[in-house]
Amino acid sequence: MPQKTGFIYHPDYLNHDTGPEHPERPDRLRASLAALQQSEVWKQLHAIEATPASIAQLCYAHETTYPEHVRQYCEQEIPLTYDTPVSKASFDIAKLSAGGVLRAADAVATGAVKNAFAMVRPPGHHATQNRSMGFCLFNNIAIAARYLQREHGIGKVAIVDWDVHHGNGTQDIFYEDESVFFFSIHQSPLYPGTGSSYERGSGKARGTTLNVPMPAGSGNSEYITVCENVLIPALHNFSPEFILISAGFDAHYLDALATIELTAEGFAMLTDLILEVAEETASGRVVSALEGGYSLQGVSESVVAHVERFVKH
C-alpha cells in the first residue's frame, strides 16, 4: 500500500473571476494553500499535476449539449445563473477543475498514492446534468465517479457530501443509479432547498441516496453522532470499492453563508470516520475534492485538518 497522500492544485484555478464581492473567490484557495505550506504535512504531500477533463469526460455526468452551453456563456461573460458569474477563462478553468479530480482518481486507482485531496475551483456539487447553479459549472465529483467506473473498472462508488448545502446536482445525476451511493449531511432549511430525508433514490436505486438534514446550530457532536449511527452502517452495507468526498468546509462556525457550528477538529473527526470505513471496504481508496467554504480562516484551517488526517492514515 503506497504511503503517500496526493495533492492536486493548479495556479490557474485563481483565474476563475467571480467578481470582487462574490463569496466563491480566489482568496479561498490562496489562504488554504498558504496554510498547507506552513503546516507540518506540506512536505509529505505528493504533488499531482492537474490537466483538463475532455468534453467526452464532462459528458459522463452531463448532457452532451451542456458543455457547449457553458462555453458560450463564459465566452460572452454572461452569468450562468444569478449566483454563478463567469469570465472568459472560466470554461477552461472549470475543465481543469474537473480534470484535477480525475487526476486524483487516477493516482489513487492505480496505486500511485493511497489517497488524495484535490483543491480545485470552481466547485461542482450543485451542477446537474444540464444546469449550472450555486457557483458550480461542472459536477467534478460526479464526473469522477463515472470516470472511475468507465476508465478504471470500479464497480460501486460512494460519495460523501458534507458541504453545508445539499449536493442537489450529484443527487440528481445518480438518483436512479444503484452503483453509486450518495450521502449528504447539510443544513436545512438552506439553499438549494432540496435534500429531505424522504429523498432516497428511485427504482432499483431506492436506498442508495441518503440525506440527513441538520438544524441550524448543530455542531461537532451532532454531526459525529449522525455519521457514526447513520452513515457508517450505510457505507458498510453498500460496501463501496472507492469513496469520494465532496469536502465543503462551509459548515465551519466562522462561515457567513450558514449557521452550522463545526470546527476544524470536527472536520478532522469526520475525515477519520470515512478513512476508517475506506480501509475496510475500499482498500483505503479515497479522493476528496474541495466544494464550499467561504470564511478564509475557516476553510484554510479545515483544509489543513482534513489533509493531516489523510497523511496519518
C-alpha atoms as one frame of an Amber mdcrd trajectory, in Angstrom:
protein
   0.000   0.000   0.000   1.555   3.338  -1.002   2.110   5.641   1.965   1.568
   8.932   0.197  -1.248  11.442   0.003  -1.719  13.068  -3.378  -2.338  16.806
  -3.604  -3.838  18.412  -6.682  -3.775  22.142  -7.275  -3.192  24.472 -10.218
  -2.494  28.227 -10.141  -4.953  28.723 -12.998  -7.755  27.968 -10.517  -7.208
  31.514  -9.258  -8.163  32.930 -12.685 -11.850  31.984 -12.469 -13.038  35.552
 -11.883 -16.332  35.770  -9.995 -16.075  39.474  -9.152 -14.864  41.400  -6.095
 -17.777  40.713  -3.750 -18.505  37.076  -4.597 -18.005  34.553  -1.759 -16.522
  31.907  -4.099 -13.348  33.889  -4.690  -9.729  33.009  -5.463  -8.612  34.018
  -1.957 -10.220  30.802  -0.671  -7.507  28.807  -2.410  -4.744  31.298  -1.689
  -5.454  31.112   2.052  -5.778  27.331   2.042  -2.570  26.851   0.069  -0.647
  29.192   2.373  -1.943  27.338   5.435  -0.950  23.973   3.970   2.515  25.255
   3.042   3.019  26.425   6.621   1.834  23.124   8.097   3.879  20.080   9.049
   2.199  17.913   6.401   3.194  20.011   3.397   6.455  18.161   2.734   4.654
  14.818   2.962   2.242  15.562   0.129   2.796  14.137  -3.333   2.071  16.852
  -5.900  -0.032  15.744  -8.875  -0.449  17.989 -11.897  -3.990  18.887 -12.899
  -4.872  18.538 -16.569  -8.224  19.389 -18.190 -11.065  16.925 -18.456 -12.097
  16.263 -22.040 -15.525  17.206 -23.338 -16.339  13.490 -23.547 -15.419  13.043
 -19.892 -17.576  16.006 -18.851 -20.428  14.240 -20.605 -20.041  11.199 -18.339
 -22.224  13.200 -15.936 -23.697  15.944 -18.148 -25.912  16.069 -21.218 -23.960
  16.226 -24.478 -25.091  19.780 -25.296 -24.274  21.159 -21.854 -20.502  21.844
 -22.147 -21.051  23.991 -25.254 -23.790  25.897 -23.412 -21.315  26.676 -20.615
 -18.573  27.593 -23.102 -20.775  30.121 -24.884 -21.845  31.821 -21.668 -18.228
  32.050 -20.491 -17.095  33.421 -23.839 -19.667  36.203 -23.558 -19.169  36.596
 -19.792 -22.884  36.079 -19.170 -23.676  34.710 -15.683 -24.891  31.122 -15.892
 -27.354  31.879 -13.085 -27.837  34.847 -10.764 -25.268  33.425  -8.330 -22.845
  31.874 -10.840 -20.874  34.581 -12.643 -18.204  33.605 -15.156 -15.332  35.171
 -17.063 -13.830  34.273 -20.444 -11.347  31.923 -18.772 -13.954  30.138 -16.670
 -14.801  27.374 -19.157 -11.206  26.193 -19.448 -10.679  26.513 -15.707 -13.839
  24.508 -14.989 -12.495  21.752 -17.270  -9.226  21.949 -15.320 -11.125  21.729
 -12.038 -12.930  18.572 -13.138  -9.695  17.232 -14.595  -7.870  17.835 -11.332
 -10.283  15.496  -9.573  -9.806  12.934 -12.373  -6.032  13.075 -11.928  -6.541
  12.455  -8.211  -8.764   9.500  -9.076  -6.123   8.148 -11.479  -3.399   8.335
  -8.843  -5.418   6.517  -6.209  -6.959   3.960  -8.587  -3.544   2.985  -9.949
  -1.936   2.822  -6.511   0.473   5.704  -7.094  -0.811   7.251  -3.862  -3.010
   5.881  -1.074  -5.480   8.799  -1.058  -5.703  12.317  -2.476  -7.133  15.788
  -1.927  -7.985  17.949  -4.947  -8.011  21.629  -4.019  -9.967  22.847  -7.024
 -12.318  25.616  -8.058 -14.905  26.245  -9.343 -16.747  23.726  -7.140 -19.214
  21.269  -8.592 -21.857  19.572  -6.462 -24.804  21.839  -7.383 -24.354  21.342
 -11.145 -26.981  18.990 -12.583 -26.891  17.127 -15.894 -27.870  20.284 -17.769
 -27.790  23.217 -15.380 -25.227  25.359 -13.596 -26.126  26.793 -10.208 -24.732
  27.600  -6.784 -21.273  28.717  -8.044 -20.857  25.354  -9.870 -20.214  24.815
 -13.597 -19.409  21.094 -13.959 -20.046  18.453 -11.325 -16.468  17.450 -10.552
 -17.274  14.664  -8.105 -19.998  13.101 -10.286 -17.711  13.118 -13.319 -15.023
  11.431 -11.197 -17.411   8.701 -10.058 -18.411   7.860 -13.628 -14.772   8.126
 -14.738 -13.679   5.585 -12.130 -16.354   3.203 -13.355 -15.762   3.692 -17.083
 -11.989   4.104 -17.251 -10.756   2.213 -14.179 -13.302  -0.592 -13.957 -14.504
   0.333 -10.484 -17.910  -1.113  -9.642 -19.546   0.570  -6.657 -18.648   4.145
  -5.688 -19.781   6.027  -2.590 -19.955   9.813  -2.446 -19.992  11.517   0.960
 -21.016  15.184   0.798 -20.618  17.219   3.978 -20.818  20.645   2.359 -23.293
  22.719   4.380 -25.530  22.949   1.296 -27.229  19.890  -0.154 -25.457  18.427
  -3.189 -28.557  18.511  -5.351 -26.703  18.109  -8.641 -24.865  14.985  -7.523
 -28.082  13.535  -6.145 -29.927  14.194  -9.403 -27.227  12.587 -11.529 -27.223
   9.326  -9.524 -30.823   9.207  -8.303 -31.625   6.162 -10.436 -28.143   4.592
 -10.325 -27.782   1.727  -7.860 -23.999   1.559  -8.403 -23.385   4.944  -6.735
 -24.288   5.624  -3.101 -24.826   9.310  -2.306 -24.883  10.641   1.260 -25.412
  14.281   2.153 -25.441  15.904   5.585 -26.421  19.556   5.284 -28.152  22.432
   6.997 -31.895  22.646   6.401 -33.678  24.849   5.590 -30.986  26.378   3.390
 -30.090  26.779  -0.301 -30.923  24.982  -2.589 -33.932  23.680  -0.666 -33.510
  20.012  -1.605 -32.174  17.081   0.405 -35.147  15.982   2.511 -34.794  12.676
   4.317 -37.550  11.136   2.152 -35.406  11.610  -0.989 -33.958   8.088  -1.146
 -33.396   7.335  -4.827 -35.806   5.683  -7.248 -36.361   2.332  -8.888 -33.579
  -0.171  -8.272 -31.580   2.680  -6.712 -34.084   3.150  -3.890 -31.998   3.437
  -0.719 -28.734   4.474  -2.393 -29.460   8.144  -1.723 -29.335   9.099   1.957
 -29.951  12.635   3.192 -29.637  13.900   6.746 -30.882  17.499   7.066 -29.448
  19.240  10.145 -30.953  22.166  12.077 -29.115  25.474  12.449 -26.726  25.444
  15.384 -25.693  21.799  15.000 -22.037  21.227  15.844 -19.308  18.600  16.080
 -21.131  16.214  18.418 -24.346  16.207  16.391 -22.503  15.615  13.113 -20.309
  12.859  14.546 -23.337  11.127  16.049 -25.151  11.135  12.698 -22.117   9.862
  10.839 -21.407   7.096  13.359 -25.025   5.949  13.612 -26.325   6.554  10.071
 -23.530   6.996   7.521 -21.038   4.388   8.676 -23.555   1.494   8.826 -24.915
   2.543   5.420 -21.422   2.540   3.913 -20.693  -0.894   5.356 -23.961  -2.145
   3.923 -23.227  -0.689   0.464 -19.560  -1.811   0.582 -18.093   0.644  -1.952
 -14.905  -0.086  -3.852 -13.959   3.609  -3.854 -15.067   6.594  -1.745 -15.276
  10.188  -2.954 -15.762  13.147  -0.597 -17.430  16.400  -1.584 -15.460  18.325
   1.011 -17.196  21.612   1.568 -15.989  23.460   4.654 -18.818  25.976   4.854
 -20.300  24.171   7.861 -17.454  25.806   9.822 -18.703  28.064  12.621 -16.999
  31.115  11.081 -18.728  30.753   7.703 -21.193  33.540   6.948 -23.297  31.582
   4.435 -24.739  29.175   7.013 -25.210  28.605  10.745 -23.677  25.206  11.473
 -21.033  25.190  14.209 -18.377  22.694  13.092 -14.723  23.321  13.917 -11.602
  22.215  12.058 -11.289  19.394  14.585 -14.846  18.361  13.738 -13.913  18.032
  10.081 -10.845  16.016  11.123 -13.079  13.600  13.048 -15.430  13.239  10.073
 -12.417  12.540   7.877 -11.208   9.823  10.249 -14.574   8.078  10.121 -14.555
   7.986   6.312 -10.955   6.821   6.090 -11.606   4.008   8.570 -14.542   2.697
   6.525 -12.479   3.012   3.360  -9.779   0.785   4.867 -12.383  -1.899   5.494
 -14.345  -1.769   2.232 -12.350   0.107  -0.409  -8.697  -0.781   0.213  -8.305
   2.718   1.675  -9.078   4.374  -1.672 -10.428   7.879  -1.035 -10.388  11.042
  -3.141 -11.611  14.299  -1.639 -12.460  17.389  -3.683 -12.977  20.893  -2.350
 -16.513  22.249  -2.619 -17.603  25.246  -0.487 -16.054  27.099   2.424 -16.108
  30.893   2.380 -14.505  32.062   5.609 -10.802  32.294   4.774  -9.812  31.222
   8.281 -12.476  28.546   8.391 -11.678  26.952   5.055  -7.892  27.141   5.439
  -7.727  25.624   8.932 -10.265  22.964   7.950  -8.331  22.017   4.803  -5.192
  21.551   6.899  -7.027  19.429   9.484  -8.606  17.328   6.706  -5.343  16.737
   4.863  -3.498  15.929   8.097  -5.852  13.009   8.629  -5.247  11.793   5.069
  -1.497  11.789   5.667  -1.729   9.987   9.010  -3.924   7.130   7.793
